[in-house]
Amino acid sequence: MTTLAIVGAGPGLGAAVARRFGRAGHHVALISRSQERLDALAADLTRDGVTARGFAADVHEPEALAAALDAAGKALGPIEVLQYSPVPHKDFMRPVLDTGPAELVGPIAFSVYGSVAAVQQVLPGMRKLGRGTILLVNGGTAAVPHPERAGTSIAFAAESAYGHLLHDTLADDGIHVWQLIVPGAIISGHPRKDPAVLADLLWAIHRDRHGFRHFADDLDAA
């Protein structure tokens, strides 16, 4: 049995993706900062028949994130699928003229250093399996920068570039990298941005294995 690791797991999209991949037979490793919240989410998923455990780590601490993923693989089985989808802080969304070097430290660590640490931790195991999926989930500023959200615009663009480089480099190894852009908020009941709808889309991206960038909705719907 292989594992889906969700970095940035929460009760919305993370829970929906865990249920979707869990129904397909994957174990689920939930990673975010609060062990208490992770334990509660894992308990809910377990009641739904999903094998899930929480591993607390902050994406701003690459060594802690790598250690959490290592523990997850040892406890649940090799990580075949990595979803990197932590929710950015509101402080990252400052106007561009109010964004100096200090204001970019957090967004870059969050989107770039965290994703690189996660990928480098799981990649050897995926190579050993001979297959793997890396899913990067970002907001609309990854595709169209917004002058009032400079931090995420810059950091998401860097994360996108990293993902695209991985997509081109790892495809021949059977490891596939995709980006899903979700413009605006994730909204329960929305026909395209409801968590369960997005979970089905991520499952389809994992299964169908084509392209790099996918959109949950039109960019002008943000």
Backbone as a chain_set.jsonl record, in Angstrom:
{"seq": "MTTLAIVGAGPGLGAAVARRFGRAGHHVALISRSQERLDALAADLTRDGVTARGFAADVHEPEALAAALDAAGKALGPIEVLQYSPVPHKDFMRPVLDTGPAELVGPIAFSVYGSVAAVQQVLPGMRKLGRGTILLVNGGTAAVPHPERAGTSIAFAAESAYGHLLHDTLADDGIHVWQLIVPGAIISGHPRKDPAVLADLLWAIHRDRHGFRHFADDLDAA", "coords": {"N": [[0.841, -1.193, 0.0], [0.554, 2.211, -0.826], [1.256, 5.702, -0.038], [-0.44, 8.819, 0.206], [0.735, 12.0, 0.745], [-0.2, 14.944, 2.268], [0.702, 18.145, 2.333], [-0.052, 20.81, 4.246], [-2.533, 20.11, 5.122], [-5.986, 20.298, 5.86], [-9.385, 20.872, 7.079], [-10.897, 21.351, 4.797], [-10.089, 21.36, 1.606], [-7.919, 19.559, 1.97], [-9.015, 17.449, 3.518], [-10.999, 16.539, 1.764], [-9.483, 15.653, -0.436], [-8.015, 13.661, 0.829], [-10.062, 11.821, 1.407], [-10.857, 11.167, -1.203], [-8.553, 9.994, -2.409], [-8.105, 8.088, -0.496], [-10.327, 6.403, -0.827], [-9.52, 5.168, -3.096], [-7.616, 3.494, -2.198], [-5.245, 4.419, -1.098], [-3.088, 5.053, 1.696], [-3.056, 7.854, 3.986], [-1.12, 10.618, 4.771], [-1.174, 13.324, 6.856], [-0.164, 16.634, 7.013], [0.542, 19.455, 8.828], [0.749, 22.401, 10.929], [-0.43, 22.012, 13.487], [-0.649, 19.481, 15.751], [-2.812, 18.647, 17.263], [-5.081, 19.41, 15.75], [-4.595, 17.924, 13.478], [-4.795, 15.322, 14.495], [-7.512, 15.242, 15.11], [-8.635, 15.506, 12.558], [-7.591, 13.213, 11.328], [-8.896, 11.282, 12.836], [-11.556, 11.686, 12.031], [-11.353, 10.947, 9.342], [-10.59, 8.289, 9.62], [-12.911, 7.195, 10.683], [-14.381, 7.261, 8.383], [-13.312, 5.236, 6.986], [-10.777, 5.595, 5.974], [-7.308, 5.129, 6.076], [-5.408, 7.065, 8.015], [-2.999, 9.392, 9.302], [-1.636, 11.997, 11.367], [1.096, 14.295, 11.079], [2.939, 16.599, 12.55], [4.31, 19.624, 11.339], [5.994, 22.604, 10.324], [5.941, 24.42, 7.359], [7.774, 26.404, 7.044], [10.04, 25.473, 8.174], [12.302, 23.664, 6.905], [13.802, 21.314, 7.619], [12.258, 20.147, 9.634], [9.933, 19.641, 8.198], [10.865, 17.78, 6.303], [11.546, 15.724, 8.087], [9.019, 15.046, 9.089], [7.779, 14.011, 6.785], [9.441, 11.854, 6.32], [8.917, 10.308, 8.618], [6.233, 9.78, 8.102], [6.326, 8.162, 5.804], [7.61, 5.923, 6.839], [5.745, 5.057, 8.742], [3.322, 4.651, 7.367], [3.753, 3.651, 4.834], [5.406, 3.692, 1.591], [5.675, 6.919, 0.068], [3.782, 7.748, -2.565], [2.323, 9.768, -3.718], [2.531, 13.229, -3.513], [1.062, 16.05, -2.245], [1.326, 19.459, -2.316], [0.081, 22.013, -0.67], [-0.223, 24.211, 1.196], [-1.97, 26.869, 2.875], [-1.518, 30.238, 2.078], [-0.289, 32.905, 4.206], [-2.123, 35.814, 5.258], [-0.497, 38.016, 5.511], [1.238, 37.818, 3.409], [0.147, 39.06, 1.303], [0.573, 41.813, 0.373], [0.569, 45.176, -1.027], [2.575, 45.823, -3.965], [4.383, 47.98, -3.793], [4.691, 48.23, -1.126], [6.141, 46.098, -0.415], [9.063, 44.885, 0.577], [12.442, 43.493, 0.809], [12.354, 42.158, 3.338], [9.676, 41.519, 3.584], [9.375, 39.55, 1.731], [10.61, 37.301, 2.616], [9.082, 35.447, 4.155], [6.973, 34.558, 2.277], [8.606, 33.393, 0.217], [10.011, 31.397, 1.612], [7.836, 29.832, 2.365], [6.546, 29.031, -0.078], [8.608, 28.209, -1.804], [11.095, 27.217, -0.516], [9.867, 25.391, 1.205], [8.415, 23.692, -0.567], [10.522, 22.651, -2.099], [11.996, 21.298, -0.121], [10.117, 19.334, 0.604], [9.759, 17.897, -1.801], [12.376, 16.949, -2.306], [12.647, 15.225, -0.18], [10.76, 13.162, -0.662], [11.385, 12.212, -3.17], [13.504, 10.199, -3.548], [12.19, 7.863, -2.621], [10.039, 7.688, -4.413], [11.44, 7.224, -6.759], [12.444, 4.724, -6.166], [10.08, 3.252, -6.057], [9.407, 3.491, -8.699], [7.523, 5.119, -9.723], [5.455, 8.047, -9.344], [3.684, 10.947, -8.095], [3.505, 14.42, -8.04], [1.785, 17.069, -6.789], [1.11, 20.388, -7.073], [-0.626, 22.939, -5.568], [-2.011, 26.022, -6.172], [-2.926, 29.532, -5.85], [-4.629, 31.968, -7.965], [-2.745, 33.993, -8.513], [-0.441, 32.731, -9.194], [-0.492, 32.401, -11.889], [-1.324, 34.854, -12.969], [0.051, 37.729, -11.955], [-0.736, 39.903, -9.203], [-1.001, 43.283, -8.329], [-1.674, 43.999, -5.731], [-1.136, 41.834, -4.231], [1.574, 41.039, -3.753], [3.48, 39.357, -2.502], [2.526, 36.634, -2.687], [2.254, 36.56, -5.454], [4.906, 36.741, -6.387], [6.172, 34.604, -5.023], [4.571, 32.342, -5.676], [5.013, 32.328, -8.427], [7.687, 31.596, -8.522], [7.52, 29.047, -7.337], [5.957, 27.825, -9.271], [7.72, 27.842, -11.452], [9.677, 26.106, -10.461], [8.153, 23.744, -10.243], [7.553, 23.338, -12.962], [10.081, 22.86, -14.023], [10.668, 20.465, -12.681], [8.643, 18.859, -13.769], [9.463, 18.613, -16.457], [11.902, 17.371, -16.097], [11.573, 14.983, -14.646], [9.754, 13.31, -15.892], [10.519, 11.151, -17.561], [11.309, 9.351, -15.682], [9.068, 8.245, -14.689], [7.83, 9.792, -12.836], [5.552, 12.224, -12.171], [4.678, 15.625, -12.451], [2.485, 18.147, -11.538], [0.564, 21.185, -11.685], [-2.13, 22.681, -10.054], [-4.209, 25.358, -10.416], [-6.192, 27.381, -8.483], [-8.348, 29.789, -8.843], [-9.176, 32.53, -6.764], [-11.251, 31.945, -3.844], [-11.673, 28.714, -2.245], [-14.778, 27.2, -2.299], [-17.462, 25.879, -0.603], [-20.009, 24.004, -2.147], [-19.753, 25.299, -4.564], [-19.8, 24.968, -8.104], [-17.372, 24.378, -9.363], [-15.332, 24.845, -7.577], [-15.763, 23.652, -5.152], [-14.613, 21.735, -2.357], [-14.789, 18.865, -2.67], [-15.202, 18.623, -5.412], [-12.82, 19.695, -6.394], [-11.091, 17.805, -5.326], [-11.803, 15.538, -6.82], [-10.924, 16.465, -9.269], [-8.148, 16.672, -8.846], [-7.594, 13.978, -8.437], [-8.193, 13.046, -11.011], [-6.224, 14.368, -12.496], [-3.937, 13.167, -11.445], [-4.433, 10.545, -12.284], [-4.775, 10.685, -15.108], [-2.524, 11.94, -16.211], [-1.416, 14.153, -17.92], [-0.131, 17.109, -19.445], [1.014, 20.116, -17.676], [0.097, 22.476, -16.227], [-3.021, 23.095, -14.75], [-6.365, 24.35, -14.509], [-8.769, 25.186, -12.102], [-10.911, 26.867, -12.418], [-12.091, 29.68, -14.368], [-9.747, 32.352, -14.736], [-10.692, 34.941, -14.429], [-12.69, 34.573, -12.663], [-11.85, 34.824, -10.121]], "CA": [[0.0, 0.0, 0.0], [1.33, 3.445, -0.885], [0.737, 6.806, 0.755], [-0.59, 10.208, -0.23], [1.104, 12.965, 1.776], [-0.777, 16.267, 2.007], [1.344, 19.212, 3.093], [-1.059, 21.858, 4.335], [-3.819, 19.42, 5.269], [-6.979, 20.934, 6.703], [-10.716, 20.267, 6.996], [-11.538, 21.629, 3.52], [-9.525, 20.633, 0.47], [-7.113, 18.431, 2.416], [-9.888, 16.339, 3.913], [-11.674, 16.016, 0.578], [-8.496, 14.895, -1.206], [-7.725, 12.454, 1.602], [-11.164, 10.87, 1.198], [-10.875, 10.689, -2.595], [-7.439, 9.071, -2.617], [-8.318, 6.98, 0.427], [-11.268, 5.469, -1.453], [-8.784, 4.43, -4.122], [-6.733, 2.547, -1.543], [-4.022, 5.013, -0.55], [-2.996, 5.599, 3.037], [-2.959, 9.31, 3.911], [-0.335, 11.342, 5.772], [-1.645, 14.697, 6.965], [0.913, 17.445, 7.561], [0.344, 20.884, 9.063], [1.468, 22.818, 12.133], [-1.082, 21.654, 14.744], [-0.871, 18.049, 15.926], [-4.164, 18.446, 17.786], [-6.029, 19.471, 14.627], [-4.327, 16.772, 12.615], [-5.347, 14.124, 15.127], [-8.966, 15.289, 14.953], [-8.935, 15.225, 11.154], [-7.295, 11.797, 11.09], [-9.965, 10.494, 13.45], [-12.72, 11.782, 11.136], [-11.081, 10.147, 8.147], [-10.599, 6.882, 10.028], [-14.329, 6.796, 10.775], [-14.88, 7.097, 7.012], [-12.646, 4.09, 6.378], [-9.481, 5.977, 5.395], [-6.165, 4.997, 6.979], [-4.8, 8.397, 8.022], [-2.305, 9.841, 10.5], [-1.115, 13.346, 11.287], [2.501, 14.508, 11.396], [3.029, 18.056, 12.653], [5.513, 20.311, 10.864], [5.79, 23.926, 9.744], [6.638, 24.455, 6.076], [8.878, 27.358, 7.144], [11.171, 24.768, 8.776], [12.524, 22.559, 5.959], [14.261, 20.071, 8.252], [11.113, 19.556, 10.325], [9.033, 19.119, 7.17], [11.464, 16.546, 5.788], [11.436, 14.697, 9.131], [7.615, 14.606, 9.143], [7.54, 13.154, 5.624], [10.18, 10.61, 6.567], [8.134, 9.538, 9.597], [4.998, 9.337, 7.452], [6.629, 7.03, 4.943], [7.926, 4.753, 7.668], [4.561, 4.617, 9.467], [2.168, 4.337, 6.531], [4.138, 3.059, 3.565], [6.108, 4.637, 0.721], [4.876, 8.031, -0.446], [3.644, 7.748, -4.022], [1.724, 11.041, -4.129], [2.757, 14.375, -2.639], [0.315, 17.267, -2.551], [1.842, 20.619, -1.583], [-1.02, 22.974, -0.783], [-0.479, 25.024, 2.383], [-2.668, 28.127, 2.603], [-0.612, 31.35, 2.392], [-0.702, 33.861, 5.225], [-2.629, 37.099, 4.754], [0.612, 38.963, 5.477], [1.961, 37.686, 2.149], [-0.625, 39.725, 0.247], [0.747, 43.254, 0.499], [0.815, 45.858, -2.309], [3.953, 45.654, -4.417], [5.244, 49.068, -3.336], [4.883, 48.036, 0.318], [6.806, 44.799, -0.259], [10.517, 44.938, 0.481], [13.095, 42.202, 1.021], [11.893, 41.481, 4.558], [8.315, 41.007, 3.381], [9.413, 38.411, 0.814], [11.231, 36.143, 3.261], [8.041, 34.482, 4.494], [6.387, 33.913, 1.103], [9.557, 32.543, -0.498], [10.226, 30.196, 2.433], [6.58, 29.087, 2.358], [6.224, 28.441, -1.373], [9.754, 27.652, -2.519], [11.922, 26.358, 0.326], [9.034, 24.294, 1.696], [8.123, 22.722, -1.629], [11.77, 21.971, -2.454], [12.307, 20.343, 0.95], [9.179, 18.215, 0.525], [10.051, 17.095, -2.992], [13.646, 16.233, -2.158], [12.479, 14.144, 0.787], [9.973, 12.035, -1.186], [11.836, 11.78, -4.496], [14.185, 8.901, -3.573], [11.214, 6.791, -2.481], [9.299, 7.57, -5.669], [12.329, 6.567, -7.718], [12.509, 3.308, -5.796], [8.808, 2.678, -6.497], [9.313, 3.553, -10.146], [6.389, 5.971, -10.099], [5.132, 9.046, -8.337], [2.938, 12.129, -8.51], [3.67, 15.623, -7.223], [0.705, 18.001, -7.09], [1.257, 21.712, -6.488], [-1.905, 23.657, -5.629], [-1.748, 27.444, -5.981], [-3.957, 30.494, -6.2], [-4.58, 32.562, -9.301], [-1.574, 34.842, -8.744], [0.619, 31.918, -9.79], [-0.586, 32.566, -13.341], [-1.451, 36.278, -13.273], [0.434, 38.478, -10.756], [-1.671, 40.959, -8.795], [-0.197, 44.302, -7.646], [-2.038, 44.09, -4.322], [-0.759, 40.561, -3.595], [2.918, 40.881, -4.315], [4.195, 38.215, -1.928], [2.113, 35.378, -3.325], [2.536, 36.641, -6.89], [6.325, 36.441, -6.61], [6.513, 33.268, -4.508], [3.888, 31.328, -6.485], [5.686, 32.253, -9.727], [8.901, 30.798, -8.318], [7.094, 27.659, -7.133], [5.519, 27.337, -10.578], [8.912, 27.563, -12.247], [10.271, 24.888, -9.907], [7.316, 22.625, -10.66], [7.692, 23.092, -14.397], [11.386, 22.229, -14.198], [10.518, 19.072, -12.25], [7.789, 18.177, -14.749], [10.258, 18.284, -17.634], [13.075, 16.574, -15.733], [11.264, 13.701, -14.014], [8.739, 12.527, -16.617], [11.09, 9.889, -18.057], [11.491, 8.456, -14.535], [7.762, 7.806, -14.225], [7.377, 10.7, -11.771], [4.837, 13.269, -12.898], [4.498, 16.833, -11.652], [1.42, 19.0, -12.07], [0.104, 22.323, -10.895], [-3.54, 23.057, -10.148], [-4.45, 26.735, -10.004], [-7.571, 27.606, -8.023], [-8.54, 31.236, -8.717], [-10.082, 32.925, -5.69], [-11.427, 31.079, -2.676], [-12.345, 27.414, -2.325], [-16.12, 27.509, -1.795], [-18.365, 24.725, -0.507], [-21.192, 24.125, -2.98], [-19.431, 25.892, -5.864], [-19.751, 23.87, -9.084], [-16.007, 24.049, -9.794], [-14.343, 25.064, -6.52], [-16.099, 22.918, -3.945], [-13.494, 20.833, -2.047], [-14.938, 17.527, -3.252], [-15.006, 18.758, -6.86], [-11.375, 19.856, -6.589], [-10.47, 16.506, -5.03], [-12.002, 14.697, -8.004], [-10.055, 16.98, -10.327], [-6.779, 16.267, -8.526], [-7.507, 12.549, -8.717], [-8.156, 12.88, -12.464], [-4.898, 14.805, -12.939], [-3.034, 12.077, -11.057], [-4.73, 9.342, -13.066], [-4.7, 10.854, -16.565], [-1.119, 12.212, -16.489], [-1.125, 14.94, -19.118], [0.056, 18.537, -19.232], [1.588, 20.563, -16.408], [-0.761, 23.42, -15.508], [-4.466, 22.897, -14.878], [-7.133, 25.411, -13.863], [-10.046, 24.768, -11.527], [-11.933, 27.797, -12.859], [-11.545, 30.776, -15.168], [-8.989, 33.291, -13.911], [-11.48, 36.143, -14.108], [-13.682, 34.223, -11.649], [-11.238, 35.008, -8.807]], "C": [[0.879, 1.246, 0.0], [0.552, 4.586, -0.247], [0.627, 8.082, -0.059], [-0.211, 11.093, 0.938], [0.576, 14.331, 1.371], [-0.101, 17.269, 2.919], [0.417, 20.425, 3.063], [-2.452, 21.272, 4.488], [-4.732, 20.165, 6.232], [-8.344, 20.325, 6.462], [-11.443, 20.504, 5.679], [-10.979, 20.768, 2.406], [-8.735, 19.411, 0.924], [-7.948, 17.224, 2.776], [-10.562, 15.708, 2.706], [-10.717, 15.182, -0.269], [-8.149, 13.598, -0.485], [-8.81, 11.404, 1.386], [-11.132, 10.303, -0.215], [-9.755, 9.677, -2.842], [-7.551, 7.869, -1.674], [-9.276, 5.953, -0.14], [-10.577, 4.618, -2.51], [-7.726, 3.503, -3.524], [-5.447, 3.114, -0.982], [-4.162, 5.27, 0.951], [-2.746, 7.1, 2.917], [-2.157, 9.855, 5.081], [-0.743, 12.804, 5.729], [-0.567, 15.534, 7.644], [0.482, 18.903, 7.637], [0.952, 21.198, 10.423], [0.894, 22.256, 13.428], [-1.34, 20.152, 14.84], [-2.289, 17.773, 16.413], [-5.198, 18.449, 16.658], [-5.826, 18.307, 13.677], [-4.925, 15.497, 13.193], [-6.868, 14.077, 14.976], [-9.369, 14.956, 13.52], [-8.684, 13.756, 10.832], [-8.381, 10.903, 11.676], [-11.228, 10.52, 12.588], [-12.532, 10.902, 9.908], [-11.107, 8.654, 8.466], [-12.026, 6.362, 10.146], [-14.952, 6.587, 9.405], [-14.163, 5.97, 6.275], [-11.316, 4.398, 5.72], [-8.39, 5.784, 6.451], [-5.373, 6.302, 6.932], [-4.122, 8.669, 9.359], [-1.759, 11.236, 10.281], [0.328, 13.422, 11.737], [2.75, 16.016, 11.382], [4.367, 18.571, 12.149], [5.09, 21.64, 10.263], [6.586, 23.996, 8.449], [7.772, 25.482, 6.067], [10.139, 26.715, 7.738], [11.463, 23.525, 7.933], [12.947, 21.252, 6.607], [13.122, 19.367, 8.98], [10.125, 18.96, 9.324], [9.569, 17.816, 6.595], [11.346, 15.413, 6.799], [10.01, 14.167, 9.229], [7.301, 13.68, 7.976], [8.265, 11.824, 5.761], [9.408, 9.718, 7.535], [6.858, 8.99, 8.972], [5.248, 8.119, 6.567], [6.92, 5.767, 5.723], [6.683, 4.188, 8.349], [3.47, 4.068, 8.558], [2.509, 3.615, 5.235], [4.721, 4.113, 2.653], [5.171, 5.698, 0.142], [4.914, 8.013, -1.972], [3.146, 9.088, -4.539], [2.019, 12.089, -3.072], [1.895, 15.525, -3.129], [0.866, 18.392, -1.681], [0.843, 21.753, -1.738], [-1.269, 23.761, 0.503], [-1.126, 26.353, 1.999], [-1.767, 29.296, 2.989], [-1.182, 32.286, 3.448], [-1.219, 35.147, 4.58], [-1.511, 38.13, 4.654], [1.396, 38.898, 4.169], [1.327, 38.531, 1.042], [-0.613, 41.242, 0.456], [0.891, 43.875, -0.902], [2.293, 45.816, -2.678], [4.872, 46.757, -3.902], [5.464, 49.034, -1.828], [5.639, 46.747, 0.622], [8.299, 44.957, -0.505], [11.123, 43.576, 0.71], [12.582, 41.45, 2.238], [10.516, 40.86, 4.378], [8.275, 39.816, 2.42], [9.994, 37.153, 1.446], [10.193, 35.059, 3.549], [7.438, 33.796, 3.282], [7.338, 32.976, 0.365], [9.84, 31.267, 0.287], [9.021, 29.268, 2.348], [6.399, 28.326, 1.045], [7.388, 27.717, -2.029], [10.563, 26.716, -1.632], [11.126, 25.16, 0.83], [8.776, 23.249, 0.63], [9.381, 21.958, -2.041], [12.141, 20.926, -1.393], [11.407, 19.113, 0.863], [9.509, 17.304, -0.653], [11.342, 16.301, -2.81], [13.541, 15.087, -1.153], [11.786, 12.929, 0.171], [10.532, 11.463, -2.474], [12.591, 10.447, -4.488], [13.211, 7.723, -3.46], [10.396, 6.587, -3.736], [10.15, 6.88, -6.72], [12.422, 5.067, -7.431], [11.236, 2.58, -6.211], [8.729, 2.566, -8.017], [8.149, 4.378, -10.632], [6.163, 6.993, -8.987], [4.387, 10.212, -8.949], [3.215, 13.25, -7.518], [2.645, 16.641, -7.694], [0.94, 19.305, -6.342], [-0.062, 22.459, -6.667], [-1.653, 25.111, -5.256], [-2.971, 28.289, -6.301], [-3.697, 31.117, -7.561], [-3.366, 33.425, -9.565], [-0.375, 34.044, -9.237], [0.656, 32.093, -11.302], [-0.633, 34.028, -13.758], [-1.109, 37.071, -12.019], [-0.524, 39.624, -10.492], [-0.896, 41.997, -7.985], [-0.517, 44.475, -6.172], [-1.676, 42.825, -3.546], [0.637, 40.174, -4.051], [3.618, 39.629, -3.796], [3.82, 36.905, -2.584], [2.39, 35.403, -4.821], [3.969, 36.233, -7.182], [6.65, 35.007, -6.198], [5.842, 32.162, -5.321], [4.542, 31.194, -7.86], [6.956, 31.417, -9.618], [8.561, 29.328, -8.115], [6.645, 27.038, -8.452], [6.701, 26.972, -11.456], [9.585, 26.277, -11.777], [9.472, 23.659, -10.344], [7.478, 22.299, -12.128], [9.032, 22.425, -14.704], [11.332, 20.746, -13.793], [9.721, 18.268, -13.258], [8.617, 17.724, -15.951], [11.385, 17.3, -17.319], [12.723, 15.155, -15.312], [10.328, 12.8, -14.808], [9.287, 11.183, -17.085], [11.338, 8.889, -16.937], [10.164, 7.91, -14.014], [7.209, 8.642, -13.087], [6.807, 11.936, -12.447], [4.493, 14.418, -11.957], [3.455, 17.721, -12.33], [1.134, 20.136, -11.119], [-1.385, 22.518, -11.149], [-3.678, 24.469, -9.602], [-5.931, 26.889, -9.688], [-7.752, 29.112, -7.858], [-9.531, 31.568, -7.603], [-10.166, 31.878, -4.6], [-11.996, 29.718, -3.06], [-13.675, 27.555, -1.606], [-16.971, 26.248, -1.777], [-19.616, 24.986, -1.337], [-20.941, 24.742, -4.34], [-19.281, 24.773, -6.894], [-18.35, 23.472, -9.513], [-14.971, 24.15, -8.673], [-14.774, 24.513, -5.16], [-14.954, 21.939, -3.637], [-13.606, 19.453, -2.678], [-14.746, 17.546, -4.764], [-13.516, 18.886, -7.179], [-10.634, 18.551, -6.32], [-10.626, 15.554, -6.205], [-11.093, 15.143, -9.146], [-8.605, 16.576, -10.079], [-6.58, 14.772, -8.76], [-7.401, 12.299, -10.225], [-6.801, 13.298, -13.029], [-3.865, 13.717, -12.643], [-3.203, 10.861, -11.961], [-4.411, 9.524, -14.547], [-3.31, 11.269, -17.046], [-0.888, 12.943, -17.808], [-1.013, 16.425, -18.747], [0.767, 18.843, -17.924], [0.593, 21.416, -15.634], [-2.229, 23.171, -15.821], [-5.171, 23.996, -14.08], [-8.457, 24.854, -13.347], [-11.193, 25.617, -12.041], [-11.268, 28.859, -13.712], [-10.843, 31.779, -14.258], [-9.802, 34.527, -13.558], [-12.598, 35.846, -13.125], [-13.14, 34.427, -10.241], [-11.881, 36.158, -8.052]], "O": [[1.848, 1.318, 0.755], [-0.638, 4.466, 0.045], [1.477, 8.386, -0.896], [-0.778, 10.954, 2.022], [0.859, 14.821, 0.278], [-0.302, 17.251, 4.133], [0.138, 20.989, 2.005], [-3.435, 21.862, 4.04], [-4.296, 20.609, 7.294], [-8.459, 19.355, 5.712], [-12.503, 19.92, 5.454], [-11.338, 19.598, 2.268], [-8.863, 18.339, 0.332], [-7.628, 16.101, 2.386], [-10.687, 14.485, 2.628], [-11.095, 14.122, -0.767], [-8.006, 12.552, -1.119], [-8.506, 10.225, 1.202], [-11.351, 9.108, -0.415], [-9.992, 8.619, -3.425], [-7.137, 6.763, -2.022], [-9.07, 4.753, 0.041], [-10.992, 3.492, -2.786], [-7.021, 2.807, -4.256], [-4.632, 2.367, -0.442], [-5.232, 5.66, 1.419], [-2.28, 7.573, 1.881], [-2.473, 9.588, 6.241], [-0.665, 13.446, 4.681], [-0.105, 15.186, 8.731], [0.106, 19.505, 6.631], [1.608, 20.339, 11.014], [1.641, 22.039, 14.382], [-2.158, 19.612, 14.094], [-2.899, 16.779, 16.02], [-6.082, 17.594, 16.617], [-6.79, 17.767, 13.134], [-5.495, 14.686, 12.463], [-7.443, 13.014, 14.743], [-10.326, 14.216, 13.293], [-9.481, 13.128, 10.136], [-8.743, 9.887, 11.083], [-11.894, 9.497, 12.431], [-13.452, 10.198, 9.491], [-11.591, 7.853, 7.668], [-12.317, 5.231, 9.759], [-15.921, 5.841, 9.26], [-14.379, 5.77, 5.079], [-10.776, 3.566, 4.99], [-8.538, 6.23, 7.59], [-4.738, 6.608, 5.923], [-4.597, 8.24, 10.411], [-1.454, 11.623, 9.152], [0.744, 12.714, 12.654], [2.768, 16.635, 10.318], [5.421, 18.03, 12.483], [3.976, 21.785, 9.76], [7.773, 23.669, 8.432], [8.635, 25.444, 5.19], [11.19, 27.353, 7.793], [10.932, 22.45, 8.212], [12.498, 20.185, 6.188], [13.025, 18.14, 8.952], [9.547, 17.902, 9.571], [8.818, 16.857, 6.417], [11.079, 14.272, 6.424], [9.809, 12.969, 9.431], [6.627, 12.667, 8.157], [7.745, 10.785, 5.355], [9.263, 8.518, 7.302], [6.446, 7.87, 9.273], [4.474, 7.163, 6.582], [6.526, 4.672, 5.322], [6.571, 2.974, 8.518], [2.769, 3.126, 8.928], [1.629, 3.026, 4.607], [4.557, 5.307, 2.904], [4.03, 5.412, -0.221], [5.96, 8.238, -2.581], [3.488, 9.505, -5.646], [1.787, 11.869, -1.883], [1.985, 15.928, -4.288], [0.872, 18.289, -0.455], [0.758, 22.38, -2.794], [-2.426, 23.962, 0.871], [-0.86, 26.894, 0.926], [-1.293, 29.346, 4.124], [-2.397, 32.44, 3.571], [-0.796, 35.514, 3.484], [-1.566, 39.022, 3.807], [2.142, 39.824, 3.851], [1.91, 38.694, -0.03], [-1.651, 41.863, 0.684], [1.285, 43.193, -1.848], [3.157, 45.779, -1.802], [6.036, 46.49, -3.603], [6.333, 49.736, -1.312], [5.761, 46.351, 1.781], [8.743, 45.14, -1.638], [10.395, 42.588, 0.797], [12.394, 40.235, 2.181], [10.22, 39.808, 4.945], [7.249, 39.146, 2.31], [9.885, 36.064, 0.882], [10.402, 33.89, 3.224], [7.388, 32.567, 3.245], [6.937, 31.895, -0.065], [9.904, 30.181, -0.29], [9.177, 28.05, 2.266], [6.132, 27.124, 1.049], [7.189, 26.726, -2.73], [10.708, 25.537, -1.957], [11.642, 24.043, 0.88], [8.902, 22.051, 0.887], [9.32, 20.757, -2.302], [12.549, 19.813, -1.724], [11.872, 17.986, 1.028], [9.534, 16.082, -0.511], [11.392, 15.112, -3.127], [14.261, 14.094, -1.261], [12.172, 11.792, 0.444], [10.192, 10.339, -2.843], [12.336, 9.619, -5.363], [13.389, 6.704, -4.128], [10.086, 5.452, -4.099], [9.654, 6.051, -7.484], [12.472, 4.251, -8.351], [11.289, 1.436, -6.663], [8.076, 1.671, -8.555], [7.814, 4.349, -11.817], [6.616, 6.824, -7.855], [4.445, 10.442, -10.157], [3.162, 13.047, -6.305], [2.637, 17.03, -8.862], [0.965, 19.321, -5.111], [-0.556, 22.595, -7.786], [-1.15, 25.407, -4.173], [-3.92, 27.828, -6.935], [-2.694, 30.837, -8.217], [-2.975, 33.587, -10.721], [0.618, 34.636, -9.66], [1.709, 31.951, -11.923], [-0.053, 34.406, -14.777], [-1.912, 37.089, -11.086], [-1.055, 40.239, -11.418], [-0.196, 41.631, -7.041], [0.286, 45.042, -5.431], [-1.888, 42.758, -2.335], [0.847, 39.122, -4.654], [4.275, 38.921, -4.559], [4.695, 36.142, -2.994], [2.727, 34.371, -5.401], [4.224, 35.469, -8.113], [7.322, 34.282, -6.932], [6.475, 31.151, -5.625], [4.623, 30.094, -8.406], [7.266, 30.628, -10.51], [9.237, 28.455, -8.66], [6.918, 25.867, -8.719], [6.701, 25.935, -12.12], [10.012, 25.458, -12.591], [10.048, 22.656, -10.763], [7.534, 21.13, -12.508], [9.107, 21.53, -15.546], [11.883, 19.887, -14.481], [10.072, 17.13, -13.572], [8.487, 16.589, -16.408], [11.775, 16.496, -18.166], [13.478, 14.222, -15.584], [10.126, 11.644, -14.438], [8.583, 10.175, -17.013], [11.555, 7.706, -17.201], [10.136, 7.193, -13.014], [6.234, 8.255, -12.442], [7.5, 12.614, -13.206], [4.073, 14.207, -10.819], [3.533, 18.003, -13.526], [1.417, 20.068, -9.923], [-1.843, 22.521, -12.292], [-3.308, 24.741, -8.46], [-6.799, 26.574, -10.502], [-7.351, 29.664, -6.833], [-10.597, 30.96, -7.51], [-9.279, 31.038, -4.448], [-12.703, 29.581, -4.059], [-13.719, 27.974, -0.45], [-17.179, 25.621, -2.816], [-20.216, 26.058, -1.246], [-21.825, 24.716, -5.196], [-18.693, 23.735, -6.59], [-18.144, 22.351, -9.979], [-13.869, 23.614, -8.792], [-14.201, 24.876, -4.133], [-14.379, 21.367, -4.564], [-12.612, 18.923, -3.174], [-14.195, 16.606, -5.335], [-13.017, 18.263, -8.115], [-9.664, 18.229, -7.005], [-9.687, 14.838, -6.553], [-10.562, 14.321, -9.892], [-7.908, 16.177, -11.013], [-5.523, 14.348, -9.227], [-6.623, 11.454, -10.668], [-6.286, 12.654, -13.943], [-3.029, 13.392, -13.485], [-2.222, 10.228, -12.353], [-3.844, 8.63, -15.176], [-2.95, 10.975, -18.186], [-0.238, 12.412, -18.709], [-1.708, 16.917, -17.858], [1.085, 17.937, -17.154], [0.279, 21.099, -14.487], [-2.629, 23.053, -16.979], [-4.631, 24.505, -13.098], [-9.17, 24.146, -14.058], [-12.33, 25.149, -12.099], [-10.041, 28.939, -13.778], [-11.291, 32.027, -13.139], [-9.613, 35.101, -12.485], [-13.373, 36.738, -12.777], [-13.866, 34.232, -9.266], [-11.486, 36.453, -6.924]]}, "num_chains": 1, "name": "protein.A"}
